[in-house]
Structures are given as structure tokens and as C-alpha cells.
């Protein structure tokens, strides 16, 4: 089951679950790739488009 016939990469569906260190690194890689989609939590109530929003998030 070759991903690309001209390469030696092989897709193995029987992978082991990632270790805790690998999970942490994966989260960092994913977050680094989504810097335009980060958000911070807004404390308290806020009006958004005329509607009261509790525990809303603001895109940074």
C-alpha cells in the first residue's frame, strides 16, 4: 500500500497510539499551523451583534 508509487513511503494502518510526548508535539505543530485561528476566552458577559454572549471567545 504505497502512498506514492515512486517513493518508499508506506501507509501502515496498524500504527501504535502516540506517546504523551508525541501528543504534546502534535498539539504544538497543529497550533503553529493555525495561528490565524487562535482565540482567547472573554471573561463575563459581552454583547455580540446585539446578543448577550456568556463565556465567549474572541479570535486574536
mmJSON file of the N, C-alpha and C atoms, coordinates in Angstrom:
{"data_MODEL":{"atom_site":{
"group_PDB":["ATOM","ATOM","ATOM","ATOM","ATOM","ATOM","ATOM","ATOM","ATOM","ATOM","ATOM","ATOM","ATOM","ATOM","ATOM","ATOM","ATOM","ATOM","ATOM","ATOM","ATOM","ATOM","ATOM","ATOM","ATOM","ATOM","ATOM","ATOM","ATOM","ATOM","ATOM","ATOM","ATOM","ATOM","ATOM","ATOM","ATOM","ATOM","ATOM","ATOM","ATOM","ATOM","ATOM","ATOM","ATOM","ATOM","ATOM","ATOM","ATOM","ATOM","ATOM","ATOM","ATOM","ATOM","ATOM","ATOM","ATOM","ATOM","ATOM","ATOM","ATOM","ATOM","ATOM","ATOM","ATOM","ATOM","ATOM","ATOM","ATOM","ATOM","ATOM","ATOM","ATOM","ATOM","ATOM","ATOM","ATOM","ATOM","ATOM","ATOM","ATOM","ATOM","ATOM","ATOM","ATOM","ATOM","ATOM","ATOM","ATOM","ATOM","ATOM","ATOM","ATOM","ATOM","ATOM","ATOM","ATOM","ATOM","ATOM","ATOM","ATOM","ATOM","ATOM","ATOM","ATOM","ATOM","ATOM","ATOM","ATOM","ATOM","ATOM","ATOM","ATOM","ATOM","ATOM","ATOM","ATOM","ATOM","ATOM","ATOM","ATOM","ATOM","ATOM","ATOM","ATOM","ATOM","ATOM","ATOM","ATOM","ATOM","ATOM","ATOM","ATOM","ATOM","ATOM","ATOM","ATOM","ATOM","ATOM","ATOM","ATOM","ATOM","ATOM","ATOM","ATOM","ATOM","ATOM","ATOM","ATOM","ATOM","ATOM","ATOM","ATOM","ATOM","ATOM","ATOM","ATOM","ATOM","ATOM","ATOM","ATOM","ATOM","ATOM","ATOM","ATOM","ATOM","ATOM","ATOM","ATOM","ATOM","ATOM","ATOM","ATOM","ATOM","ATOM","ATOM","ATOM","ATOM","ATOM","ATOM"],
"id":[1,2,3,4,5,6,7,8,9,10,11,12,13,14,15,16,17,18,19,20,21,22,23,24,25,26,27,28,29,30,31,32,33,34,35,36,37,38,39,40,41,42,43,44,45,46,47,48,49,50,51,52,53,54,55,56,57,58,59,60,61,62,63,64,65,66,67,68,69,70,71,72,73,74,75,76,77,78,79,80,81,82,83,84,85,86,87,88,89,90,91,92,93,94,95,96,97,98,99,100,101,102,103,104,105,106,107,108,109,110,111,112,113,114,115,116,117,118,119,120,121,122,123,124,125,126,127,128,129,130,131,132,133,134,135,136,137,138,139,140,141,142,143,144,145,146,147,148,149,150,151,152,153,154,155,156,157,158,159,160,161,162,163,164,165,166,167,168,169,170,171,172,173,174,175,176,177,178,179,180],
"type_symbol":["N","C","C","N","C","C","N","C","C","N","C","C","N","C","C","N","C","C","N","C","C","N","C","C","N","C","C","N","C","C","N","C","C","N","C","C","N","C","C","N","C","C","N","C","C","N","C","C","N","C","C","N","C","C","N","C","C","N","C","C","N","C","C","N","C","C","N","C","C","N","C","C","N","C","C","N","C","C","N","C","C","N","C","C","N","C","C","N","C","C","N","C","C","N","C","C","N","C","C","N","C","C","N","C","C","N","C","C","N","C","C","N","C","C","N","C","C","N","C","C","N","C","C","N","C","C","N","C","C","N","C","C","N","C","C","N","C","C","N","C","C","N","C","C","N","C","C","N","C","C","N","C","C","N","C","C","N","C","C","N","C","C","N","C","C","N","C","C","N","C","C","N","C","C","N","C","C","N","C","C"],
"label_atom_id":["N","CA","C","N","CA","C","N","CA","C","N","CA","C","N","CA","C","N","CA","C","N","CA","C","N","CA","C","N","CA","C","N","CA","C","N","CA","C","N","CA","C","N","CA","C","N","CA","C","N","CA","C","N","CA","C","N","CA","C","N","CA","C","N","CA","C","N","CA","C","N","CA","C","N","CA","C","N","CA","C","N","CA","C","N","CA","C","N","CA","C","N","CA","C","N","CA","C","N","CA","C","N","CA","C","N","CA","C","N","CA","C","N","CA","C","N","CA","C","N","CA","C","N","CA","C","N","CA","C","N","CA","C","N","CA","C","N","CA","C","N","CA","C","N","CA","C","N","CA","C","N","CA","C","N","CA","C","N","CA","C","N","CA","C","N","CA","C","N","CA","C","N","CA","C","N","CA","C","N","CA","C","N","CA","C","N","CA","C","N","CA","C","N","CA","C","N","CA","C","N","CA","C","N","CA","C","N","CA","C"],
"label_alt_id":[null,null,null,null,null,null,null,null,null,null,null,null,null,null,null,null,null,null,null,null,null,null,null,null,null,null,null,null,null,null,null,null,null,null,null,null,null,null,null,null,null,null,null,null,null,null,null,null,null,null,null,null,null,null,null,null,null,null,null,null,null,null,null,null,null,null,null,null,null,null,null,null,null,null,null,null,null,null,null,null,null,null,null,null,null,null,null,null,null,null,null,null,null,null,null,null,null,null,null,null,null,null,null,null,null,null,null,null,null,null,null,null,null,null,null,null,null,null,null,null,null,null,null,null,null,null,null,null,null,null,null,null,null,null,null,null,null,null,null,null,null,null,null,null,null,null,null,null,null,null,null,null,null,null,null,null,null,null,null,null,null,null,null,null,null,null,null,null,null,null,null,null,null,null,null,null,null,null,null,null],
"label_comp_id":["UNK","UNK","UNK","UNK","UNK","UNK","UNK","UNK","UNK","UNK","UNK","UNK","UNK","UNK","UNK","UNK","UNK","UNK","UNK","UNK","UNK","UNK","UNK","UNK","UNK","UNK","UNK","UNK","UNK","UNK","UNK","UNK","UNK","UNK","UNK","UNK","UNK","UNK","UNK","UNK","UNK","UNK","UNK","UNK","UNK","UNK","UNK","UNK","UNK","UNK","UNK","UNK","UNK","UNK","UNK","UNK","UNK","UNK","UNK","UNK","UNK","UNK","UNK","UNK","UNK","UNK","UNK","UNK","UNK","UNK","UNK","UNK","UNK","UNK","UNK","UNK","UNK","UNK","UNK","UNK","UNK","UNK","UNK","UNK","UNK","UNK","UNK","UNK","UNK","UNK","UNK","UNK","UNK","UNK","UNK","UNK","UNK","UNK","UNK","UNK","UNK","UNK","UNK","UNK","UNK","UNK","UNK","UNK","UNK","UNK","UNK","UNK","UNK","UNK","UNK","UNK","UNK","UNK","UNK","UNK","UNK","UNK","UNK","UNK","UNK","UNK","UNK","UNK","UNK","UNK","UNK","UNK","UNK","UNK","UNK","UNK","UNK","UNK","UNK","UNK","UNK","UNK","UNK","UNK","UNK","UNK","UNK","UNK","UNK","UNK","UNK","UNK","UNK","UNK","UNK","UNK","UNK","UNK","UNK","UNK","UNK","UNK","UNK","UNK","UNK","UNK","UNK","UNK","UNK","UNK","UNK","UNK","UNK","UNK","UNK","UNK","UNK","UNK","UNK","UNK"],
"label_asym_id":["A","A","A","A","A","A","A","A","A","A","A","A","A","A","A","A","A","A","A","A","A","A","A","A","A","A","A","A","A","A","A","A","A","A","A","A","A","A","A","A","A","A","A","A","A","A","A","A","A","A","A","A","A","A","A","A","A","A","A","A","A","A","A","A","A","A","A","A","A","A","A","A","A","A","A","A","A","A","A","A","A","A","A","A","A","A","A","A","A","A","A","A","A","A","A","A","A","A","A","A","A","A","A","A","A","A","A","A","A","A","A","A","A","A","A","A","A","A","A","A","A","A","A","A","A","A","A","A","A","A","A","A","A","A","A","A","A","A","A","A","A","A","A","A","A","A","A","A","A","A","A","A","A","A","A","A","A","A","A","A","A","A","A","A","A","A","A","A","A","A","A","A","A","A","A","A","A","A","A","A"],
"label_entity_id":["1","1","1","1","1","1","1","1","1","1","1","1","1","1","1","1","1","1","1","1","1","1","1","1","1","1","1","1","1","1","1","1","1","1","1","1","1","1","1","1","1","1","1","1","1","1","1","1","1","1","1","1","1","1","1","1","1","1","1","1","1","1","1","1","1","1","1","1","1","1","1","1","1","1","1","1","1","1","1","1","1","1","1","1","1","1","1","1","1","1","1","1","1","1","1","1","1","1","1","1","1","1","1","1","1","1","1","1","1","1","1","1","1","1","1","1","1","1","1","1","1","1","1","1","1","1","1","1","1","1","1","1","1","1","1","1","1","1","1","1","1","1","1","1","1","1","1","1","1","1","1","1","1","1","1","1","1","1","1","1","1","1","1","1","1","1","1","1","1","1","1","1","1","1","1","1","1","1","1","1"],
"label_seq_id":[1,1,1,2,2,2,3,3,3,4,4,4,5,5,5,6,6,6,7,7,7,8,8,8,9,9,9,10,10,10,11,11,11,12,12,12,13,13,13,14,14,14,15,15,15,16,16,16,17,17,17,18,18,18,19,19,19,20,20,20,21,21,21,22,22,22,23,23,23,24,24,24,25,25,25,26,26,26,27,27,27,28,28,28,29,29,29,30,30,30,31,31,31,32,32,32,33,33,33,34,34,34,35,35,35,36,36,36,37,37,37,38,38,38,39,39,39,40,40,40,41,41,41,42,42,42,43,43,43,44,44,44,45,45,45,46,46,46,47,47,47,48,48,48,49,49,49,50,50,50,51,51,51,52,52,52,53,53,53,54,54,54,55,55,55,56,56,56,57,57,57,58,58,58,59,59,59,60,60,60],
"pdbx_PDB_ins_code":[null,null,null,null,null,null,null,null,null,null,null,null,null,null,null,null,null,null,null,null,null,null,null,null,null,null,null,null,null,null,null,null,null,null,null,null,null,null,null,null,null,null,null,null,null,null,null,null,null,null,null,null,null,null,null,null,null,null,null,null,null,null,null,null,null,null,null,null,null,null,null,null,null,null,null,null,null,null,null,null,null,null,null,null,null,null,null,null,null,null,null,null,null,null,null,null,null,null,null,null,null,null,null,null,null,null,null,null,null,null,null,null,null,null,null,null,null,null,null,null,null,null,null,null,null,null,null,null,null,null,null,null,null,null,null,null,null,null,null,null,null,null,null,null,null,null,null,null,null,null,null,null,null,null,null,null,null,null,null,null,null,null,null,null,null,null,null,null,null,null,null,null,null,null,null,null,null,null,null,null],
"Cartn_x":[0.843,0.0,0.878,1.39,2.278,1.468,1.867,1.196,1.475,2.733,3.163,4.054,3.7,4.473,5.958,6.304,7.711,8.528,7.886,8.607,8.612,9.358,9.414,8.493,7.708,6.792,5.66,5.357,4.297,3.296,2.023,0.958,0.634,0.838,0.545,-0.603,-1.744,-2.935,-2.833,-1.836,-1.691,-0.652,-0.834,0.088,-0.251,0.763,0.546,0.04,-0.725,-1.164,0.055,-0.046,1.098,1.386,2.648,3.04,2.62,2.737,2.375,3.244,4.525,5.428,5.029,4.667,4.246,2.95,2.025,0.766,1.047,1.944,2.302,2.911,3.807,4.434,3.429,2.505,1.475,0.595,0.238,-0.574,0.152,1.454,2.234,2.313,2.499,2.586,1.258,0.157,-1.164,-1.463,-1.154,-1.394,-0.531,0.691,1.58,1.059,0.38,-0.16,-1.472,-2.054,-3.356,-3.271,-2.194,-2.023,-3.099,-3.718,-4.78,-6.121,-6.168,-7.416,-7.376,-6.412,-6.33,-7.353,-7.857,-8.86,-8.577,-9.037,-8.923,-10.319,-10.49,-11.788,-12.045,-13.255,-13.669,-14.383,-13.867,-14.466,-15.755,-16.757,-18.011,-18.898,-19.904,-20.855,-20.411,-20.754,-20.417,-21.533,-21.774,-22.768,-22.094,-22.599,-22.101,-23.288,-23.274,-24.368,-25.712,-25.718,-26.951,-27.404,-26.627,-26.979,-25.979,-26.494,-25.634,-24.927,-23.617,-22.832,-22.061,-22.289,-21.554,-20.415,-19.261,-18.094,-17.762,-17.779,-17.487,-15.981,-15.606,-14.2,-14.008,-12.866,-12.538,-11.341,-11.489,-10.387,-9.312,-8.094,-6.961,-6.382],
"Cartn_y":[-1.186,0.0,1.236,1.547,2.689,3.966,5.014,6.306,6.891,6.949,7.403,6.313,5.757,4.631,4.931,6.181,6.498,6.697,6.658,6.816,5.506,5.494,4.288,4.391,5.471,5.639,4.634,4.021,3.017,3.41,3.304,3.603,2.335,2.365,1.217,1.595,0.969,1.291,0.759,-0.033,-0.616,0.146,1.444,2.268,2.188,2.349,2.408,3.8,3.92,5.251,6.11,7.429,8.292,8.338,8.536,8.683,10.073,10.301,11.61,12.713,12.432,13.422,13.709,12.675,12.866,13.659,13.42,14.168,15.647,15.934,17.327,17.995,17.306,17.864,18.041,17.099,17.227,18.445,18.668,19.842,21.134,21.18,22.374,22.598,21.524,21.642,22.118,21.548,21.937,23.388,23.778,25.163,26.136,25.76,26.636,26.837,25.843,25.96,26.703,26.997,27.658,28.986,29.735,30.978,32.002,31.914,32.859,32.434,31.31,30.806,30.687,31.319,31.257,32.202,31.832,32.658,32.675,33.726,33.794,33.94,33.425,33.469,34.864,35.367,36.666,36.41,36.984,36.788,37.59,37.001,37.692,37.732,38.592,38.729,39.825,39.651,40.633,40.624,41.76,41.839,41.61,40.649,40.357,40.406,41.351,41.547,41.683,42.378,42.621,41.474,40.394,39.24,39.106,38.766,38.578,37.226,37.238,36.011,35.792,34.654,34.285,33.347,33.529,32.68,32.6,33.734,33.794,33.785,33.526,33.548,34.614,35.277,36.311,35.844,35.878,35.493,36.552,36.104,37.023,37.29],
"Cartn_z":[0.0,0.0,0.0,-1.109,-1.226,-1.402,-0.685,-0.809,-2.184,-2.538,-3.855,-4.437,-5.575,-6.118,-6.317,-6.606,-6.866,-5.591,-4.414,-3.153,-2.39,-1.302,-0.477,0.736,0.845,1.971,1.878,3.006,3.041,4.123,3.809,4.753,5.525,6.831,7.677,8.601,8.42,9.212,10.639,10.943,12.277,13.098,13.215,13.992,15.472,16.296,17.735,18.099,19.187,19.618,19.959,19.801,20.1,21.596,21.939,23.341,23.826,25.125,25.685,25.087,24.899,24.303,22.856,22.106,20.722,20.65,21.576,21.619,21.851,22.787,23.081,21.853,21.172,19.977,18.846,18.689,17.659,17.912,19.169,19.512,19.152,19.424,19.106,17.602,16.848,15.391,14.82,15.309,14.812,15.178,16.418,16.839,16.045,15.744,14.974,13.556,13.023,11.674,11.613,12.764,12.795,13.541,13.351,14.103,13.788,12.632,12.302,12.889,13.578,14.147,15.666,16.32,17.769,18.382,19.55,20.221,21.713,22.354,23.804,24.386,25.577,26.236,26.789,26.576,27.103,28.422,29.483,30.8,30.922,31.556,31.788,30.56,30.61,29.509,28.557,27.293,26.273,25.234,24.606,23.538,22.191,21.442,20.099,19.157,18.232,17.274,17.979,19.105,19.835,20.718,20.792,21.618,22.762,23.941,25.102,24.978,25.083,24.969,26.263,26.899,28.103,27.718,28.343,28.093,26.606,25.949,24.512,24.28,23.047,22.639,21.573,21.621,20.646,19.836,18.512,17.64,17.735,17.923,18.063,16.699],
"occupancy":[1.0,1.0,1.0,1.0,1.0,1.0,1.0,1.0,1.0,1.0,1.0,1.0,1.0,1.0,1.0,1.0,1.0,1.0,1.0,1.0,1.0,1.0,1.0,1.0,1.0,1.0,1.0,1.0,1.0,1.0,1.0,1.0,1.0,1.0,1.0,1.0,1.0,1.0,1.0,1.0,1.0,1.0,1.0,1.0,1.0,1.0,1.0,1.0,1.0,1.0,1.0,1.0,1.0,1.0,1.0,1.0,1.0,1.0,1.0,1.0,1.0,1.0,1.0,1.0,1.0,1.0,1.0,1.0,1.0,1.0,1.0,1.0,1.0,1.0,1.0,1.0,1.0,1.0,1.0,1.0,1.0,1.0,1.0,1.0,1.0,1.0,1.0,1.0,1.0,1.0,1.0,1.0,1.0,1.0,1.0,1.0,1.0,1.0,1.0,1.0,1.0,1.0,1.0,1.0,1.0,1.0,1.0,1.0,1.0,1.0,1.0,1.0,1.0,1.0,1.0,1.0,1.0,1.0,1.0,1.0,1.0,1.0,1.0,1.0,1.0,1.0,1.0,1.0,1.0,1.0,1.0,1.0,1.0,1.0,1.0,1.0,1.0,1.0,1.0,1.0,1.0,1.0,1.0,1.0,1.0,1.0,1.0,1.0,1.0,1.0,1.0,1.0,1.0,1.0,1.0,1.0,1.0,1.0,1.0,1.0,1.0,1.0,1.0,1.0,1.0,1.0,1.0,1.0,1.0,1.0,1.0,1.0,1.0,1.0,1.0,1.0,1.0,1.0,1.0,1.0],
"B_iso_or_equiv":[0.0,0.0,0.0,0.0,0.0,0.0,0.0,0.0,0.0,0.0,0.0,0.0,0.0,0.0,0.0,0.0,0.0,0.0,0.0,0.0,0.0,0.0,0.0,0.0,0.0,0.0,0.0,0.0,0.0,0.0,0.0,0.0,0.0,0.0,0.0,0.0,0.0,0.0,0.0,0.0,0.0,0.0,0.0,0.0,0.0,0.0,0.0,0.0,0.0,0.0,0.0,0.0,0.0,0.0,0.0,0.0,0.0,0.0,0.0,0.0,0.0,0.0,0.0,0.0,0.0,0.0,0.0,0.0,0.0,0.0,0.0,0.0,0.0,0.0,0.0,0.0,0.0,0.0,0.0,0.0,0.0,0.0,0.0,0.0,0.0,0.0,0.0,0.0,0.0,0.0,0.0,0.0,0.0,0.0,0.0,0.0,0.0,0.0,0.0,0.0,0.0,0.0,0.0,0.0,0.0,0.0,0.0,0.0,0.0,0.0,0.0,0.0,0.0,0.0,0.0,0.0,0.0,0.0,0.0,0.0,0.0,0.0,0.0,0.0,0.0,0.0,0.0,0.0,0.0,0.0,0.0,0.0,0.0,0.0,0.0,0.0,0.0,0.0,0.0,0.0,0.0,0.0,0.0,0.0,0.0,0.0,0.0,0.0,0.0,0.0,0.0,0.0,0.0,0.0,0.0,0.0,0.0,0.0,0.0,0.0,0.0,0.0,0.0,0.0,0.0,0.0,0.0,0.0,0.0,0.0,0.0,0.0,0.0,0.0,0.0,0.0,0.0,0.0,0.0,0.0],
"pdbx_formal_charge":[null,null,null,null,null,null,null,null,null,null,null,null,null,null,null,null,null,null,null,null,null,null,null,null,null,null,null,null,null,null,null,null,null,null,null,null,null,null,null,null,null,null,null,null,null,null,null,null,null,null,null,null,null,null,null,null,null,null,null,null,null,null,null,null,null,null,null,null,null,null,null,null,null,null,null,null,null,null,null,null,null,null,null,null,null,null,null,null,null,null,null,null,null,null,null,null,null,null,null,null,null,null,null,null,null,null,null,null,null,null,null,null,null,null,null,null,null,null,null,null,null,null,null,null,null,null,null,null,null,null,null,null,null,null,null,null,null,null,null,null,null,null,null,null,null,null,null,null,null,null,null,null,null,null,null,null,null,null,null,null,null,null,null,null,null,null,null,null,null,null,null,null,null,null,null,null,null,null,null,null],
"auth_seq_id":[1,1,1,2,2,2,3,3,3,4,4,4,5,5,5,6,6,6,7,7,7,8,8,8,9,9,9,10,10,10,11,11,11,12,12,12,13,13,13,14,14,14,15,15,15,16,16,16,17,17,17,18,18,18,19,19,19,20,20,20,21,21,21,22,22,22,23,23,23,24,24,24,25,25,25,26,26,26,27,27,27,28,28,28,29,29,29,30,30,30,31,31,31,32,32,32,33,33,33,34,34,34,35,35,35,36,36,36,37,37,37,38,38,38,39,39,39,40,40,40,41,41,41,42,42,42,43,43,43,44,44,44,45,45,45,46,46,46,47,47,47,48,48,48,49,49,49,50,50,50,51,51,51,52,52,52,53,53,53,54,54,54,55,55,55,56,56,56,57,57,57,58,58,58,59,59,59,60,60,60],
"auth_comp_id":["UNK","UNK","UNK","UNK","UNK","UNK","UNK","UNK","UNK","UNK","UNK","UNK","UNK","UNK","UNK","UNK","UNK","UNK","UNK","UNK","UNK","UNK","UNK","UNK","UNK","UNK","UNK","UNK","UNK","UNK","UNK","UNK","UNK","UNK","UNK","UNK","UNK","UNK","UNK","UNK","UNK","UNK","UNK","UNK","UNK","UNK","UNK","UNK","UNK","UNK","UNK","UNK","UNK","UNK","UNK","UNK","UNK","UNK","UNK","UNK","UNK","UNK","UNK","UNK","UNK","UNK","UNK","UNK","UNK","UNK","UNK","UNK","UNK","UNK","UNK","UNK","UNK","UNK","UNK","UNK","UNK","UNK","UNK","UNK","UNK","UNK","UNK","UNK","UNK","UNK","UNK","UNK","UNK","UNK","UNK","UNK","UNK","UNK","UNK","UNK","UNK","UNK","UNK","UNK","UNK","UNK","UNK","UNK","UNK","UNK","UNK","UNK","UNK","UNK","UNK","UNK","UNK","UNK","UNK","UNK","UNK","UNK","UNK","UNK","UNK","UNK","UNK","UNK","UNK","UNK","UNK","UNK","UNK","UNK","UNK","UNK","UNK","UNK","UNK","UNK","UNK","UNK","UNK","UNK","UNK","UNK","UNK","UNK","UNK","UNK","UNK","UNK","UNK","UNK","UNK","UNK","UNK","UNK","UNK","UNK","UNK","UNK","UNK","UNK","UNK","UNK","UNK","UNK","UNK","UNK","UNK","UNK","UNK","UNK","UNK","UNK","UNK","UNK","UNK","UNK"],
"auth_asym_id":["A","A","A","A","A","A","A","A","A","A","A","A","A","A","A","A","A","A","A","A","A","A","A","A","A","A","A","A","A","A","A","A","A","A","A","A","A","A","A","A","A","A","A","A","A","A","A","A","A","A","A","A","A","A","A","A","A","A","A","A","A","A","A","A","A","A","A","A","A","A","A","A","A","A","A","A","A","A","A","A","A","A","A","A","A","A","A","A","A","A","A","A","A","A","A","A","A","A","A","A","A","A","A","A","A","A","A","A","A","A","A","A","A","A","A","A","A","A","A","A","A","A","A","A","A","A","A","A","A","A","A","A","A","A","A","A","A","A","A","A","A","A","A","A","A","A","A","A","A","A","A","A","A","A","A","A","A","A","A","A","A","A","A","A","A","A","A","A","A","A","A","A","A","A","A","A","A","A","A","A"],
"auth_atom_id":["N","CA","C","N","CA","C","N","CA","C","N","CA","C","N","CA","C","N","CA","C","N","CA","C","N","CA","C","N","CA","C","N","CA","C","N","CA","C","N","CA","C","N","CA","C","N","CA","C","N","CA","C","N","CA","C","N","CA","C","N","CA","C","N","CA","C","N","CA","C","N","CA","C","N","CA","C","N","CA","C","N","CA","C","N","CA","C","N","CA","C","N","CA","C","N","CA","C","N","CA","C","N","CA","C","N","CA","C","N","CA","C","N","CA","C","N","CA","C","N","CA","C","N","CA","C","N","CA","C","N","CA","C","N","CA","C","N","CA","C","N","CA","C","N","CA","C","N","CA","C","N","CA","C","N","CA","C","N","CA","C","N","CA","C","N","CA","C","N","CA","C","N","CA","C","N","CA","C","N","CA","C","N","CA","C","N","CA","C","N","CA","C","N","CA","C","N","CA","C","N","CA","C","N","CA","C","N","CA","C"],
"pdbx_PDB_model_num":[1,1,1,1,1,1,1,1,1,1,1,1,1,1,1,1,1,1,1,1,1,1,1,1,1,1,1,1,1,1,1,1,1,1,1,1,1,1,1,1,1,1,1,1,1,1,1,1,1,1,1,1,1,1,1,1,1,1,1,1,1,1,1,1,1,1,1,1,1,1,1,1,1,1,1,1,1,1,1,1,1,1,1,1,1,1,1,1,1,1,1,1,1,1,1,1,1,1,1,1,1,1,1,1,1,1,1,1,1,1,1,1,1,1,1,1,1,1,1,1,1,1,1,1,1,1,1,1,1,1,1,1,1,1,1,1,1,1,1,1,1,1,1,1,1,1,1,1,1,1,1,1,1,1,1,1,1,1,1,1,1,1,1,1,1,1,1,1,1,1,1,1,1,1,1,1,1,1,1,1]
}}}
